[in-house]
Structure formats: structure tokens, C-alpha cells
Amino acid sequence: IDISRSCQNPPTQPKLASYPRNNENRSFTAKWYDGRPWLEYSIKTDTAYCYHCRHFGAPSSSSNKKPQTDAFVNNGFQNWKKALDKSKGFDRHLQSNGHILAPSNYAIYQQREQTQHNVIQVLDKSRTEQIRRNRERLIKIASALLLCARQTIAIRGHDESER
């Protein structure tokens, strides 16, 4: 399949001079991408998919699966005649329960990608902070030792046990 394989890839929106025509002499149109950043098109299968629902939609159970959402997630949408029809095409998919949550999940994902790092980076940041605090403590200890050395004060422990 020539559409995005993971959520780390952007939606695949190829702009071709002409798209394959079906038996009704209808085809996908690149203008349909305008205002639909979620729309993906597969050249190999001549079908359209919903990027948000494929990667960020809730997993559907067999009893909850609706054909409209399934077309944009698994099988691909190919009914070009009804693509702009409010009751059957892209607009109906936008109103579907499956699609309503997916864009917000995508927005949350993007926000986390920008603000959070992977576990190694977070651990490395805390390790770097620990090193900085330890250096500050060592500087204080070293300055106390230098003061004692300048004053010729002995530095040794005191054991109060009788020996």
C-alpha cells in the first residue's frame, strides 16, 4: 500500500495530472485535498482513506463497526460519485462517531511529540541534573577543605569510643 504506514509519516496526498477512472468514468480529484488534511489517496488501489481514523481512531469492535468508517480505515473509499454527497461521502465520514475523536487524538499526539521526548532523553535529562547538583556540592566541600588547609586545621574524624 502506498499510503502512510505509521503516524510518524504525514498523510499521503499525491497530486497527479490525472487519476484512474472507474467504470462510470469518474475519478478522484486533487481538489478534494483542500480543506481535508486528513484525506489520503492510494495510487495502487485507487482508494481514499482517512489518515486520522487509520492512525488515531478508536479500535472498532465487530458489533460497532460501521461500513462508512470501515471504508475510510480498512477498505478505502472509492465511490467517487458520492464523494461530495453530504449523506454518503467525505462529509458523512466527518460526522461519524469514529472520526469525531480521531483529530483530537492526533492533536494530542502532535503536542506530545513537540513537548516530550523519549524515555532515554528524559532519563538523560534527570541524570544531567543530578550531575550538576553533585558538582555544586563538591565545590562547597572543596572550598571547606581549602579553608581548613589555609588555616592549618587538621581534618580527621573523631572517635569517642575508648580504645
Secondary structure in CASP SS format (residue, H / E / C, confidence):
PFRMAT SS
TARGET T0000
AUTHOR 0000-0000-0000
METHOD secondary structure of the structure
MODEL  1
I C 1.00
D C 1.00
I C 1.00
S C 1.00
R C 1.00
S C 1.00
C C 1.00
Q C 1.00
N C 1.00
P C 1.00
P C 1.00
T C 1.00
Q C 1.00
P C 1.00
K C 1.00
L C 1.00
A C 1.00
S C 1.00
Y C 1.00
P C 1.00
R C 1.00
N C 1.00
N C 1.00
E C 1.00
N C 1.00
R C 1.00
S C 1.00
F C 1.00
T C 1.00
A H 1.00
K H 1.00
W H 1.00
Y H 1.00
D C 1.00
G C 1.00
R C 1.00
P C 1.00
W C 1.00
L E 1.00
E E 1.00
Y E 1.00
S E 1.00
I C 1.00
K C 1.00
T C 1.00
D C 1.00
T E 1.00
A E 1.00
Y E 1.00
C E 1.00
Y H 1.00
H H 1.00
C H 1.00
R H 1.00
H H 1.00
F H 1.00
G C 1.00
A C 1.00
P C 1.00
S C 1.00
S C 1.00
S C 1.00
S C 1.00
N C 1.00
K C 1.00
K C 1.00
P H 1.00
Q H 1.00
T H 1.00
D H 1.00
A H 1.00
F H 1.00
V H 1.00
N H 1.00
N H 1.00
G C 1.00
F E 1.00
Q C 1.00
N C 1.00
W H 1.00
K H 1.00
K H 1.00
A C 1.00
L C 1.00
D C 1.00
K C 1.00
S C 1.00
K C 1.00
G C 1.00
F H 1.00
D H 1.00
R H 1.00
H H 1.00
L H 1.00
Q H 1.00
S C 1.00
N H 1.00
G H 1.00
H H 1.00
I H 1.00
L H 1.00
A H 1.00
P H 1.00
S H 1.00
N H 1.00
Y H 1.00
A H 1.00
I H 1.00
Y H 1.00
Q H 1.00
Q H 1.00
R H 1.00
E H 1.00
Q H 1.00
T H 1.00
Q C 1.00
H C 1.00
N C 1.00
V H 1.00
I H 1.00
Q H 1.00
V H 1.00
L H 1.00
D H 1.00
K H 1.00
S H 1.00
R H 1.00
T H 1.00
E H 1.00
Q H 1.00
I H 1.00
R H 1.00
R H 1.00
N H 1.00
R H 1.00
E H 1.00
R H 1.00
L H 1.00
I H 1.00
K H 1.00
I H 1.00
A H 1.00
S H 1.00
A H 1.00
L H 1.00
L H 1.00
L H 1.00
C H 1.00
A H 1.00
R H 1.00
Q C 1.00
T C 1.00
I C 1.00
A C 1.00
I C 1.00
R C 1.00
G C 1.00
H C 1.00
D C 1.00
E C 1.00
S C 1.00
E C 1.00
R C 1.00
END
